[in-house]
Amino acid sequence: MDAQGPILVAAGLHKRFGALVVLDGVDLAIAAGEAIGIVGPNGAGKTTLLSVLSGAQQPNGGSISFKGGDVTALSAPVRCRLGLARTHQIPRPFSCMTVFENVYVAASQGGGFSRDESYSRVTDSLALCGMLDIANRPAEALGLLDRKRLELARALATGPSLLLLDEIGGGLTDAEASELVETIRELRRRGIGIVWIEHIVHVLLQVAERLICMNAGKIIADGEPASVMANREVVEAYLGGSAP
Amino acid sequence: MNAGLDFRVERWTLASRSAVAGVVAIALALIAGPFVLGPGAMDRLTILFVYVILAAMWNALAGYAGLVSVGQQVFLGLGAYFTIRLADWGLNPFVSMVAAAAIVGIIAVPLSFPMLRLKNGEFAIGMWVLAELAHLLVNLDQLVKGETGTSLISLNAFDAPLRRATIYWLALAAMVALLGALFVLLRSRVGAAIQAIRDNEEAAASVGVRVLTTKRMIFVFAAFGAAMAGALWLATALTFQPKAYFSVNWTAYMIFMVLVGGIGTFEGAILGAVLFFLIETWFGAAGVWYLIGLGATALLFALVLPKGIWGAIESRTGLRLLPVGYRLDIRSLLTKKNGTT
């Protein structure tokens, strides 16, 4: 970790849904500005981890600290205001509002910016995500790619220090996904930390400098991407059963 | 990277400025009502003002915040009840009306904690249950004399023309103040957050909207407005029979006005109230057939024009007279882009 210490530390996170254990003791430390990819088979607990980190769901055990303060008991909006933003795997637009208004809510509420500052944050986010020309379109009229972009623009407008991305590239073509990669690289240049869940590993590896593999609610590998991908346990988790 | 981006966020248009000026002019002209109108017309207009308040308040709650309630009569009834109660304790009846609405607004704060935990249908029906409960509790007060009811006797101390004019002005002032406050609220950052909650509560929370606090704000505001309407209704009717004030019919009327006018549009609720008022004026005497006609109209609108009259006008013409939204001016943006590249 760098001199000022990690921006986010999760210790011993547990999450159960009834009898089903979804997070089984997850420990994670993220440095400021770091770009982390998370992979793992379906049901490994990746999305639940993001939900617990962002405050959308409360863990049954463990603690989370962000920027040096304990945020375990804080709600999602409060964590967002502290600089911890997320996107949703299935986009959740504010359907009856325009693209601009969608992002304005994020800037004025999550970012807490003044009206004029919010306006320029919104246009900046929309420009970055390539949505300026459809700013006045109602969100319900958007296709999948634009809904994904809107998720990103909205999270971005809150002025995050750490951005949690949940399969932002899922369901997109290669060309669309690489456009998204360019946007995310720009965010990194601006010093925003990224935690990105993605199934399309070759897309993920264009951005991630550190890779985490989860399986059955646990982190089974964490480190430099090449070594994680070569890890025997990771191969087994992906192929199911034992490797030869 | 786009620091030099030239853009403008449009919140007013020529049409909307003219519309607001028109609304202000109408409100100012209405002040002269008691000097030019007969007693019958003045009473009818007072009733129209009450309808506009009720429609605007229900629209704020359901159309903008997504909180569909079939129990708003709880606040209407309590507004009337507390007016009677305070007046009986010797407070000036007109002061009692405003104070009663304030008391109901304060009561709405603790009520919001359990009620806003309920979602969708549970909230809608929960509010109705709350109204029935309040109805029973009000009946416990000896002053009310059960379902026989009582009257706002202290109003009789004022002579009829002065009383009528004061109630009219009070109703006009309440309507203008409540519509104005709602307009300002919806145009503020809170207004955008309220609509975000309506569209997707979880996503709103994830971009920093304090969901419960924001919902509470609009819940209390709508309660205060409905209570003011209840107090005004009492002043025009003079008699207080709990059954008549805590009746679910009130919410049915609010739903009618908002659905026909255009849910989730500021103009729609006002238009719906005016239409309802006209229908009542012309066909109210038809008794049962009037109610059947109302029901059929509401059904027809729900099927054919789900966004109501104003919603249909708005989506066809793009006309917005009292806009609460935001519009990024693309033309200036493109000009700048072309100019720099």
Interface residues (C-beta under 8 A of the other chain):
Chain A: S54 A56 S75 A76 P77 V78 C80 R81 A85 R86 H88 R92 P93 F94 S95 C96 M97 T98 F100 E101 N102 Y104 V105 A106 S108 Q109 G110 G111 G112 R115 S118 Y119 S120 V122 T123 D124 L126 A127 L128 L132 D133 A135 N136 A139 R154 A155 A157 T158 E186
Chain B: M1 N2 L5 F7 V9 R189 A192 A193 Q195 A196 R198 D199 N200 E202 A203 A204 A205 S206 V207 G208 V209 R210 V211 G264 G325 Y326 R327 L328 I330 L333
